[in-house]
């Protein structure tokens, strides 16, 4: 299987200003060369706002922008944004391929230290998508603290675990440590794409976006600064780790709960 080329964009975000963020990311992405996947932060159109008036529908400007961009760059574009659907609000990751046949994942673990659980609806389904033969599990920010939800299995397994985030600087030790743990325990590449800058709530974000291999080796790490970084993930190296250290076969079996499903496409 060929390498997977991934581009992370670590950026400031314009608070509750959808058009400004779309314009900014359009400019940043214009410099990106050939890639398979472009990863944007959590709530990349608004910052981590709880204001439902900035939620869009799945036919709104941001999703249309993602569709146009994916077609132009001939790659998948993903990131999360506030979505309103059937009178409910979601922190929804959109996985947008060039053909426009998108898939979505709604954040399961809504952040208890904010008003997110008051306004948003949590997901009961995990998403695993396929890109060039690679299986990828995209999750959102606070999901990182819950290893059971991210657990890799042979039946519904993945090769890359991906987190988009608005993770604050004051808890960046947890961010970096847990990303490493998820990579090692799940024998998968882990990507963490975070934002930088201070938001309107005076919360500072150090970025600390990372790419980590299945042995816990840090392949990329950037703190404090905006950055656009492209990296090739090597499947043969991942396969070798799993063959030489077949730890996943010894993992405990469990059922999360009757309402939780994993959908694989």
N, C-alpha and C positions, 0 to 999 in steps of 0.2 A: 504494500500500500504506500502511496506517495506521501510525502510530508504534508502537514497542514500548516498553512501560513496564516498567522493571526496578527491583527493590528489592534493594539490597545490605545485608547485616547484618554489621557489623564488631563482634566481641564477644570478651570473655574466654571461656575454656572451662574447665569443671570437670574436673579430671584424672580419667580413668577412672571417671566417674560419669554413666552414661547417663541415668538418670532425672532427675538434677539439670539436665543440659543440655537435655533435652527440655522440662522444666518452664520453664526460663529462656527458651528460644526461643519457647515458646508465649506467654509473657507479652509478649516483645518484638514478636512478629508480630501480636498482638492490636491493636496500634496502627496497623498498616499499612492504608492505604486501598486503593482499587482499583488493581490492578497485574496485569501479565501473568506476571511471573516473580519469584520470591523466591530469592535466592542466599545460601547458608550457606557457612561456611568448610570447608576440608578437615578430615576426621575430626572433625566437629562434635559427635559424641556422646561422645568420649573425650579429645580432645587427641591430639597426635602420639605415641601410645603404641604400643609394639611388643608389648604383652602380649596374646597370642592368646585368653586367656580372656574378653576383653571383645568378641571378635568375635561378631556375631549372624548369623543366617540371613536369607534374604530374606523370611521370614515372621515375623521377630522384631519387637520392640516399636518400634524406630526406623523401619523401613519402614512399619509399620502407622500410626505417628504421621504420617509424611510423607503417606501416602494420605489420612488423615482431614483433615489440614491443607489439602492441595491442594483437596479437595472443599469444605471450609468457606470458603476464601478465593477459590475459583473461579479458580485460577491454577496455574502450574507451580511446584513447589518442588524445588530441587536443592542438593546438597551431597554430600560423600563421607564414608564411614564404613567401619569394618572389617567385612568379611563373610567368613564361612566357607561354603564350598560344595565338595562332593565332596572333602573332606579337604584342601582348599587354602584359603589365606587371601588376600584381596584388599583393596587400598585402592580401594574402588569408589564411583564417583559414581553416584548414583541421580537420574534425571530423572523426576519424578513429576507427571503432569498430573492435572487434576480427575477424569477418568474412570478413573484407577487403572491405565491401561495403560502401565506404566513402561518405560523403557529404561535401560541401564547402560553405563558406561565404566570399565574397570579401568586404573588408573595404569600407564603404560608404563615410565616412567623412575623406578626405585626408588632412593631417595636413598642414595648410596654412603657418605656420612659418618655414617650411622646403621645400625641392624641391619635396616632395611626389606628389603634384598635377601635376607636370611637367612630371613625369615618369610613374605614375601609373593610372590605370583606376578605377573609382569608381563604386560601385555596385548600382543596383536599386532594389535588392531583399533581404529581411530579411529571415533568416533561423530559423525555429523552429524544433528541433529534439526531439525524444522520447527515453528515456532510463529507463528501468524497470518501465514504466508507468509514469515517470516524464517527463514533457515537459520543454525543456531548450532552451533559446535564446542566442546564442553566438555572441558577438560583439567585436570590436577591438578598444582599446585605445581612440582616439579622438572622437569616437562615443559617449563616455560618456557625452560629453558636450551638446548633442542634445536629450532632453527628448522625443520629438515627435516620433523619430525613435525607441525609446525603449518602447513606451507606451504599457502597457498590456491591452488586451481586452478579452471579453468573447469568441468572435468568433475565434480569433487566439491567444489565451492566452498561458501563460507559467507559470511555477512554480519556475524556476531558471533563473536569468539574469546573464550572464557570460561575463566578460571583460578580455581579455588578453592585456598586455600593455608593452610599454617602456616609462612610464610616468616620466618626470624629477623631481628631488627633489625640485627644485625652485618653482614648482607649486603643491606641494604635499597637500597643504591645499585644493585646488580645487578638487583634486583626492579623498581625504577622504570625503569631504563634499558631493560631487556629488554621490558617491557610496551610502552613507546613504540616500540621497534624492531619488535615483532610487528605493531603497528597500521599503521605506515608501510609495511613491506615486503609486507603482505598486503592492504592497502587495505580494511580492515575496522574496525568498532568493536572495541575490546578492553576487557574487564572483568576486573579482578583483585580478588578478594574474599579478604582476609586476616584473621587474628585479631589481637587485641592481648593484652597481659598477659604475665606470667612463668609458665612452666609448672613442673612438678615437677622438671624437669632443670635448672632455673635458667636457661632460655633465654628471653630477652626478645623480644617481638614488638611491632613498632611499628605494625602495621596497614598503613598506606600503601595502603589500598584505592583503586583508581582506575578511572575510565572515560575512555577516550581515543577520539577520532574517527579517521577514516581518514587524516587529514593529520598526525596526531600531536598535536593540540590536546587538552590535559587538560580534560575537562569536569567532573571530580570528583576530589578527592583529600583523604583524611582520615588524619592520623597520630596515634598514641598513644591516642586516645580511642575509646570505644565509639560506634557511630553506626548509625543506620538512615536510609538515603538512597534516595529514589526519583527516577528520571530517565527522560525520554522520549527514545528514540533515533529519529532522523528518517531514513527510508529515502530520501526524495528527495534529501537532502543527500549521502548515501552514493552514490547513483546518479550524481549530478552529478560527484563526484570521480572516479569510475571512467570516466565518459565523457570528461571533460576531460583526464584524465591516465591513459590506458589502458596502464599499465605492466605489468599482470599478463600481457598477451598476449606480452610479451617474456621471460617467466621461463623458466629452463632446465627442460627436461623431465628426469625421472629416475624410476627405480624404486627404492623404499626397500630392500626385500629380498623374496624369494619368500614369506616367512611373514607378512608384514604386509599386512593388508587394511583397507580403509576401508568401513564399513557405513553406508549412508545410509537413513534411514527417512522 
